Amino acid sequence: MTQPTDDPSTAACNIGPTGRWIRLLLGLAAIAAGVWFWVAKDDGFWSIGLVVAGLFMIYEAVRGWCALRALGLKMPF
């Protein structure tokens, strides 16, 4: 597994295994919430937003790259 780095000029791995798992689980939860909004509430605005956010979180988990960390924000995980 690639070690996290703080170099903002690359899209290299900048989160560790704990952060990846957290992003994966939050991404899956966001997609589930988006589906629930679509089915139960018939609210396309929130459902599309949650699904897109969830897919991006899953991308971050798979890639090992956090957009906010790349912008200079320090996360605890």
Secondary structure, DSSP 4 states (H G I P E B T S, - for coil): -PPP---TTS----S-HHHHHHHHHHHHHHHHHHHHIIIII--HHHHHHHHHHHHHHHHHHHHT--HHHHTT-----
